[in-house]
Amino acid sequence: MAKVRRVVWVVIMGVCLWIAAWAGTTDYVPVAALRHTAEYRLIQWGNALWGDPLAEHYLPGALSGLVRDAAGQPVAGATVLVSSPVGDTFVTKSDATGHYRLPDLPPGTYRPVAAHRGYADAIYRAPLRLNTVLVRPGRETTGANLTMVAEDLTIPAFDAVEMGSAEEAVHQEGDDLYRARRRAYRLLRGEVVVGEGYVYEPLVGEGPWPTLLVILPGPVLEWEVVPVPLAAQGFVVVAVYPARKMDIAGEVDSMRAALVALRAGWLSTRADATRIGVLGGSFTSLHVYNLLQREDGINAALVLGGVADGFRIRRQFEDGTLIPAHGFDKVLIGLGLPNRAPQLYFRYSVRYHLEGLPPLCLIHGTADGFVPHSQSELLAGELAARGMPYELHLVPGLAHYFTGKETTLLLRITMDFFEQYLR
């Protein structure tokens, strides 16, 4: 009996150790978020007792490695990044042989990531070493290699398009009255809803009209301030609301399925699917930028109050210059320290994924207390440095949400931009 008990205890201890090891290293979001939150609280407690070790000065080190594809061939021109625990980034490009080198790094633990259009983001993986590399003072750490695999661009299949009955949509903005025709749509695979939204068309004329995919921050019928005026002024508008919140990739794939239906003429027979623009803002800016990275054939995009660099937001959170609203501070903490868990910060930071982007219009209010206007300024600076077409409109006094006269101004900027690139 004693022997059986010992065996049982050994098995139980083995299972517990396996669970602890898995929980300590997994990227499964719910578990990783809890681990990251506990890690953050422990570091804050330690800093309060013994001070912040990052405040000390050390001789910098360096990090180098190779970026290769799944066949072992070098990937040239990949963006390679590491971050400090508080969000300071260090960025370089791989050369023709796939080699990269990051000099002048503060000593510490890092997890490199890499991006290149056509590939899924790569992250450093090293079994039994917690997937991180250690940079020591005055020394270069080599062999931090990254493998990039082709991005899965599969679009969700659907076998039916269900269109609702046509009805008139009306929106009053000041003295201006806008009217458009509205129809609901659903993309179905059997009984599964692959995607859904609304199509808005001008009431008069046969087109074909340029098309706008509008990604709204709330239910479409509650945000007709956007699609109705645009449709009334000569656009076919496909309006969607990404209700699944954090499943950004899944929502973007649903939008790509809607674009397939649009190009086939199933959503509107009056849309010109060769002239497509995308519009979003705030949280849905992440959907806009992710869509642009995965979808060709988009002619222009406009973003209002968008996020361009998650690492910079983390930096501002850490130094107290940004107080996140609506519990977003808990989201940031749950994402983990960006030196050890950079993948989500990186994936949704368009600043490091600029290849192949169409002309962009960036609108940001100087009084935005939720997403700092410096986010749009950072992106504009990167676009300017690369000679990529863009517009930057900083609107004095505009907060994160807009009303009244601000709506008229934003509509004019939007119309002027899309007239330039879609007409």
HUWOWO-V126514 format. One record per backbone hydrogen bond with DSSP energy under -0.5 kcal/mol. NH is the residue of the N-H (numbers start at 1). CO is the residue of the C=O. E is the energy in kcal/mol with one decimal. If there is no record, write none. Layout:
nh->NH co->CO e->E
nh->NH co->CO e->E
//
This chain:
nh->5 co->1 e->-2.3
nh->6 co->2 e->-2.2
nh->7 co->3 e->-2.2
nh->8 co->4 e->-2.6
nh->9 co->5 e->-2.7
nh->10 co->6 e->-2.5
nh->11 co->7 e->-2.5
nh->12 co->8 e->-2.8
nh->13 co->9 e->-2.9
nh->14 co->10 e->-2.5
nh->15 co->11 e->-2.6
nh->16 co->12 e->-2.6
nh->17 co->13 e->-2.7
nh->18 co->14 e->-2.3
nh->19 co->15 e->-2.8
nh->20 co->16 e->-2.6
nh->21 co->17 e->-2.6
nh->22 co->18 e->-2.6
nh->23 co->19 e->-3.0
nh->24 co->20 e->-1.8
nh->25 co->21 e->-0.7
nh->25 co->22 e->-1.1
nh->26 co->22 e->-2.7
nh->32 co->28 e->-3.1
nh->33 co->29 e->-2.8
nh->34 co->30 e->-1.4
nh->35 co->31 e->-2.4
nh->36 co->32 e->-3.0
nh->37 co->33 e->-2.3
nh->38 co->34 e->-2.3
nh->39 co->35 e->-2.5
nh->40 co->36 e->-2.6
nh->41 co->37 e->-2.4
nh->42 co->38 e->-2.2
nh->43 co->39 e->-2.4
nh->44 co->40 e->-2.6
nh->45 co->41 e->-2.2
nh->46 co->42 e->-2.5
nh->47 co->43 e->-2.9
nh->48 co->44 e->-1.9
nh->49 co->45 e->-1.4
nh->50 co->46 e->-3.1
nh->51 co->47 e->-2.1
nh->53 co->51 e->-0.7
nh->55 co->52 e->-1.8
nh->56 co->53 e->-1.4
nh->61 co->105 e->-3.0
nh->62 co->139 e->-2.0
nh->63 co->102 e->-2.0
nh->64 co->141 e->-2.3
nh->65 co->100 e->-1.7
nh->67 co->98 e->-2.5
nh->68 co->66 e->-0.6
nh->68 co->146 e->-2.6
nh->69 co->73 e->-2.8
nh->70 co->148 e->-0.8
nh->72 co->69 e->-2.1
nh->75 co->67 e->-2.6
nh->76 co->74 e->-0.6
nh->77 co->94 e->-2.2
nh->78 co->75 e->-0.6
nh->79 co->115 e->-2.6
nh->80 co->78 e->-0.6
nh->80 co->92 e->-2.8
nh->81 co->113 e->-2.5
nh->82 co->90 e->-1.9
nh->84 co->88 e->-2.6
nh->87 co->84 e->-1.6
nh->90 co->82 e->-2.5
nh->92 co->80 e->-2.2
nh->94 co->78 e->-1.9
nh->95 co->99 e->-2.6
nh->98 co->95 e->-2.2
nh->100 co->65 e->-2.4
nh->102 co->63 e->-3.5
nh->103 co->101 e->-0.6
nh->105 co->61 e->-2.9
nh->108 co->135 e->-1.8
nh->110 co->133 e->-2.6
nh->111 co->339 e->-0.8
nh->113 co->81 e->-2.0
nh->114 co->122 e->-2.4
nh->115 co->79 e->-1.9
nh->119 co->116 e->-2.2
nh->120 co->149 e->-2.6
nh->122 co->114 e->-2.4
nh->124 co->112 e->-2.5
nh->129 co->126 e->-2.0
nh->131 co->126 e->-1.2
nh->132 co->129 e->-1.4
nh->133 co->110 e->-3.0
nh->135 co->108 e->-3.0
nh->135 co->133 e->-0.5
nh->136 co->134 e->-0.6
nh->138 co->59 e->-0.6
nh->138 co->60 e->-1.0
nh->139 co->136 e->-1.8
nh->141 co->62 e->-3.0
nh->141 co->139 e->-0.5
nh->142 co->140 e->-0.6
nh->144 co->64 e->-2.2
nh->145 co->143 e->-2.0
nh->146 co->66 e->-3.0
nh->148 co->68 e->-3.3
nh->148 co->146 e->-0.5
nh->151 co->118 e->-1.9
nh->153 co->151 e->-0.9
nh->159 co->188 e->-2.5
nh->160 co->188 e->-1.5
nh->162 co->186 e->-3.1
nh->163 co->161 e->-0.6
nh->164 co->184 e->-3.3
nh->167 co->182 e->-1.8
nh->169 co->180 e->-3.3
nh->171 co->178 e->-2.5
nh->173 co->176 e->-3.2
nh->176 co->173 e->-2.1
nh->178 co->171 e->-3.0
nh->178 co->176 e->-0.5
nh->180 co->169 e->-2.1
nh->181 co->201 e->-3.1
nh->182 co->167 e->-3.3
nh->183 co->199 e->-2.2
nh->185 co->197 e->-2.5
nh->186 co->162 e->-1.9
nh->187 co->195 e->-3.4
nh->188 co->160 e->-2.8
nh->188 co->186 e->-0.5
nh->189 co->192 e->-2.6
nh->191 co->189 e->-0.5
nh->192 co->189 e->-2.0
nh->194 co->187 e->-3.1
nh->194 co->192 e->-0.8
nh->195 co->187 e->-1.2
nh->197 co->185 e->-1.8
nh->198 co->239 e->-2.3
nh->199 co->183 e->-3.2
nh->200 co->237 e->-3.0
nh->201 co->181 e->-2.4
nh->208 co->270 e->-0.5
nh->209 co->270 e->-2.6
nh->211 co->272 e->-0.6
nh->211 co->275 e->-2.9
nh->212 co->236 e->-2.7
nh->213 co->277 e->-2.9
nh->214 co->212 e->-0.7
nh->214 co->238 e->-2.7
nh->215 co->213 e->-0.6
nh->215 co->279 e->-3.1
nh->216 co->214 e->-0.7
nh->216 co->240 e->-2.9
nh->222 co->219 e->-1.6
nh->223 co->220 e->-2.0
nh->226 co->223 e->-1.8
nh->227 co->223 e->-0.7
nh->228 co->224 e->-1.3
nh->229 co->224 e->-0.5
nh->230 co->226 e->-1.3
nh->231 co->227 e->-2.5
nh->232 co->228 e->-2.5
nh->233 co->229 e->-0.9
nh->233 co->230 e->-0.5
nh->234 co->231 e->-1.8
nh->235 co->230 e->-0.8
nh->236 co->210 e->-2.4
nh->237 co->200 e->-2.7
nh->237 co->235 e->-0.6
nh->238 co->212 e->-3.0
nh->238 co->236 e->-0.5
nh->239 co->198 e->-3.0
nh->239 co->237 e->-0.7
nh->240 co->214 e->-2.5
nh->242 co->216 e->-0.6
nh->243 co->241 e->-1.8
nh->245 co->242 e->-1.2
nh->246 co->244 e->-0.7
nh->247 co->244 e->-1.6
nh->248 co->246 e->-2.0
nh->251 co->247 e->-2.3
nh->252 co->248 e->-2.6
nh->253 co->249 e->-2.1
nh->254 co->250 e->-1.6
nh->255 co->251 e->-1.9
nh->256 co->252 e->-2.3
nh->257 co->253 e->-2.0
nh->258 co->254 e->-1.7
nh->259 co->255 e->-1.9
nh->260 co->256 e->-1.6
nh->261 co->257 e->-2.1
nh->262 co->258 e->-2.3
nh->263 co->259 e->-2.7
nh->264 co->260 e->-1.5
nh->265 co->262 e->-1.7
nh->266 co->261 e->-2.4
nh->267 co->261 e->-0.8
nh->271 co->268 e->-0.5
nh->272 co->209 e->-3.4
nh->273 co->271 e->-0.9
nh->275 co->272 e->-1.6
nh->277 co->211 e->-2.6
nh->278 co->300 e->-1.7
nh->279 co->213 e->-2.5
nh->280 co->302 e->-1.8
nh->282 co->304 e->-2.0
nh->284 co->281 e->-1.7
nh->285 co->282 e->-1.6
nh->286 co->283 e->-1.6
nh->288 co->284 e->-2.2
nh->289 co->285 e->-2.6
nh->290 co->286 e->-2.0
nh->291 co->287 e->-2.5
nh->292 co->288 e->-2.3
nh->293 co->289 e->-1.5
nh->294 co->290 e->-1.0
nh->294 co->291 e->-0.6
nh->295 co->291 e->-1.7
nh->299 co->276 e->-2.7
nh->299 co->297 e->-0.6
nh->300 co->276 e->-1.0
nh->301 co->359 e->-2.1
nh->302 co->278 e->-2.6
nh->303 co->361 e->-2.8
nh->304 co->280 e->-2.0
nh->305 co->303 e->-0.5
nh->305 co->363 e->-3.3
nh->307 co->282 e->-0.6
nh->310 co->345 e->-0.6
nh->313 co->309 e->-1.5
nh->314 co->310 e->-2.1
nh->315 co->311 e->-2.2
nh->316 co->312 e->-2.4
nh->317 co->313 e->-2.2
nh->318 co->314 e->-2.4
nh->319 co->315 e->-2.1
nh->320 co->317 e->-0.7
nh->321 co->316 e->-1.4
nh->322 co->316 e->-1.5
nh->324 co->322 e->-0.7
nh->328 co->325 e->-2.0
nh->330 co->327 e->-1.0
nh->331 co->327 e->-1.0
nh->332 co->328 e->-2.4
nh->333 co->329 e->-2.3
nh->334 co->330 e->-2.4
nh->335 co->331 e->-1.5
nh->336 co->332 e->-0.6
nh->336 co->333 e->-1.2
nh->338 co->85 e->-0.6
nh->340 co->337 e->-1.4
nh->341 co->337 e->-2.9
nh->346 co->342 e->-2.7
nh->347 co->343 e->-2.7
nh->348 co->344 e->-1.7
nh->349 co->346 e->-1.8
nh->350 co->348 e->-0.7
nh->351 co->308 e->-2.2
nh->352 co->349 e->-1.9
nh->353 co->350 e->-2.4
nh->357 co->354 e->-1.8
nh->359 co->299 e->-0.7
nh->360 co->389 e->-1.4
nh->361 co->301 e->-2.1
nh->362 co->391 e->-3.1
nh->363 co->303 e->-2.7
nh->363 co->361 e->-0.5
nh->364 co->393 e->-2.5
nh->366 co->395 e->-2.2
nh->367 co->398 e->-1.7
nh->368 co->365 e->-1.4
nh->369 co->367 e->-0.7
nh->372 co->370 e->-0.5
nh->375 co->372 e->-2.1
nh->377 co->373 e->-1.7
nh->378 co->374 e->-2.6
nh->379 co->375 e->-1.8
nh->380 co->376 e->-2.6
nh->381 co->377 e->-2.2
nh->382 co->378 e->-1.9
nh->383 co->379 e->-2.5
nh->384 co->380 e->-2.6
nh->385 co->381 e->-2.1
nh->386 co->382 e->-1.1
nh->387 co->384 e->-1.2
nh->388 co->383 e->-2.6
nh->391 co->360 e->-2.0
nh->393 co->362 e->-3.2
nh->394 co->392 e->-0.5
nh->395 co->364 e->-2.5
nh->395 co->393 e->-0.7
nh->396 co->394 e->-0.7
nh->398 co->395 e->-1.7
nh->406 co->403 e->-1.7
nh->407 co->404 e->-1.3
nh->408 co->404 e->-1.0
nh->409 co->405 e->-1.9
nh->410 co->406 e->-2.7
nh->411 co->407 e->-2.4
nh->412 co->408 e->-2.0
nh->413 co->409 e->-2.3
nh->414 co->410 e->-2.4
nh->415 co->411 e->-2.7
nh->416 co->412 e->-2.6
nh->417 co->413 e->-2.2
nh->418 co->414 e->-2.4
nh->419 co->415 e->-2.4
nh->420 co->416 e->-1.4
nh->421 co->417 e->-1.4
nh->422 co->418 e->-2.5
nh->423 co->418 e->-0.5
nh->423 co->419 e->-1.0
//
